[in-house]
Amino acid sequence: MTPEFILGCIILIIGVIAAGFPREKTYLTRLINLEIPAFGLLLIMLAYDEMLAIMTFIAVTAISTFVLMRVIERKEAAR
């Protein structure tokens, strides 16, 4: 078990808890809290293969951020 894997698991667990139980229930806070477990997942993937990890992280982060921003915009427009 490499240090990247162990640190990634710790960050992933902390990030999932932070995303599941945010202090402030604003959409921006939830978006930021989703980036924490994504970084932990990146570290776990880096423990196995660097190129695969970077490409997957970039693709998933770009798509998920775009989708979440659209959801935030629609929720704000509905108010």
Buried (B, 14 or more C-beta within 10 A) or exposed (E): EEEBBEBBBEBBEEBBEBBEEEEEEEBEBBBEBBBBBBBBBBBBBBBEEEEEBEEBBEEEBEEBBEEBEEEBEEEEEEE
